[in-house]
Amino acid sequence: MEDKNLEKILEIVDEYKKYACLEYGWNLNLWDRDDLVSGYPFINLKIFWRKEENQKVIDKVNEIFFDDLDVKYEDLAIFINNYNAVECHNAACSLLDNSYVAEWLLKNGIGNVYCHYDEDYEILRNAGLKMRHCGRFANVGKLKKIRRGNKEIVIFIPNKIRE
């Protein structure tokens, strides 16, 4: 392969690595405290952010998890939908479930919360939340940190209540 072609391929890979995390978002699960035995007692939500905020997110995730490693978040993110590289796929997907990062994103005003599955959207709608469903993902709310007594907790506030 010519050096020019190889160089172009590496440029494309580097560009993709930078924005891979934009395509997958960050997981946020709403748990039903009354139904912890059914095996699926939660609503799966996703946090997506704008392209302009992406480097800040990459830097934060690398600072928390990959600070002393040669491999960084953007290197791992490209394996999220690659089921052939099972260990990397599992590691990347597990990382996206980290609740500290979800809290950090929304506490810093980065990203919006979107409903992941149509069934979950229906459950939220039937519970009385008036939402728009824009294709696969629908913006449903934000997290907010509040003080309760002498400790801070994070609560989910649906858009309808925020409005």
C-alpha positions in Angstrom: 0.0 0.0 0.0 1.3 3.5 -0.9 2.3 5.7 2.0 -0.3 8.3 0.8 -3.1 5.8 1.1 -2.0 4.6 4.5 -1.7 8.2 5.7 -5.2 8.9 4.5 -6.6 5.8 6.2 -4.9 6.8 9.5 -6.4 10.3 9.2 -9.9 8.9 8.8 -9.4 6.6 11.8 -8.1 9.5 14.0 -11.0 11.7 12.9 -13.5 8.9 13.7 -11.9 8.2 17.1 -12.5 11.8 18.1 -16.2 11.7 17.4 -17.1 8.0 18.1 -18.4 8.9 21.5 -20.9 11.3 20.0 -22.6 8.4 18.2 -23.2 6.3 21.3 -24.0 8.8 24.1 -23.8 7.9 27.8 -26.2 5.6 29.5 -28.6 6.8 32.2 -31.0 4.3 33.8 -34.1 5.2 35.7 -34.8 2.3 38.2 -38.2 1.3 39.5 -37.8 0.8 43.2 -41.1 -1.1 43.4 -40.0 -3.7 40.7 -36.4 -4.8 41.4 -37.1 -8.5 40.7 -38.5 -8.5 37.1 -35.0 -8.5 35.5 -35.7 -5.3 33.6 -36.8 -2.8 36.3 -35.5 0.3 34.6 -35.9 2.7 31.7 -32.9 3.1 29.6 -32.0 6.8 28.7 -29.1 8.2 26.8 -27.2 11.5 27.2 -26.0 13.0 23.9 -23.9 16.2 23.6 -22.9 18.6 20.9 -19.8 18.2 18.7 -18.4 21.4 20.3 -18.5 19.8 23.8 -16.9 16.5 22.7 -13.3 17.2 23.5 -14.2 18.3 27.0 -16.1 15.0 27.5 -13.2 13.0 26.1 -10.7 14.8 28.4 -12.9 14.2 31.5 -13.3 10.5 30.8 -9.6 10.1 30.1 -8.8 12.0 33.3 -11.0 9.7 35.4 -10.3 6.3 33.8 -7.3 6.4 31.5 -5.0 9.0 33.0 -2.0 6.7 33.4 -2.6 4.5 30.3 -1.5 4.7 26.7 -5.0 3.7 25.6 -7.5 6.5 25.9 -11.3 6.6 25.8 -11.5 7.5 22.1 -9.4 4.4 21.3 -11.9 2.2 23.1 -15.0 4.0 21.9 -14.5 2.7 18.3 -15.2 -0.9 19.5 -18.6 -0.2 20.9 -20.4 -1.8 18.0 -17.7 -4.2 17.1 -18.9 -7.6 18.4 -15.8 -9.3 17.0 -13.5 -7.7 19.6 -15.5 -8.9 22.5 -13.3 -7.7 25.4 -13.0 -4.2 23.9 -16.7 -4.1 23.1 -17.6 -5.1 26.7 -15.1 -2.7 28.3 -16.5 0.2 26.2 -20.1 -0.6 26.9 -19.4 -1.0 30.7 -17.7 2.4 30.7 -20.8 4.0 29.2 -22.8 2.9 32.3 -20.6 4.9 34.7 -23.1 7.0 36.7 -20.4 9.5 37.9 -19.8 10.6 34.3 -23.6 10.8 33.6 -23.9 13.0 36.7 -20.8 15.1 35.6 -22.2 15.6 32.1 -25.6 17.0 33.3 -24.3 18.9 36.3 -22.0 20.8 33.9 -24.9 21.4 31.4 -23.4 19.0 28.8 -25.9 17.1 26.8 -29.6 16.3 27.0 -31.4 13.2 28.2 -33.0 11.1 25.5 -35.3 8.1 25.6 -33.6 5.1 24.1 -36.3 2.6 23.3 -39.9 3.2 22.0 -41.3 1.0 24.8 -39.6 3.2 27.4 -41.0 6.3 25.8 -44.5 4.8 25.9 -44.1 4.0 29.6 -43.0 7.6 30.4 -45.8 9.0 28.2 -48.4 6.7 29.8 -47.1 7.9 33.2 -48.3 11.4 32.3 -45.2 13.0 30.8 -46.0 15.0 27.7 -43.0 14.5 25.4 -42.2 14.8 21.7 -40.7 11.7 20.3 -38.2 12.7 17.6 -37.4 9.4 15.9 -35.3 6.9 17.9 -34.4 9.4 20.7 -36.6 11.8 22.5 -35.4 14.5 24.9 -37.2 13.8 28.3 -35.3 15.7 31.0 -32.2 16.7 33.0 -30.5 15.7 36.2 -30.3 18.2 39.0 -28.1 18.1 42.2 -30.0 19.1 45.3 -29.3 19.2 49.1 -31.3 16.9 51.3 -30.3 17.5 54.9 -26.5 17.4 55.1 -26.0 15.4 51.9 -26.3 16.1 48.2 -28.4 13.8 45.9 -29.1 13.9 42.2 -32.7 13.8 41.0 -34.2 13.4 37.5 -36.5 16.2 36.5 -38.7 15.5 33.4 -38.9 18.4 30.9 -42.6 18.8 31.6 -42.0 19.7 35.2 -39.0 21.9 34.3 -41.2 23.9 31.9 
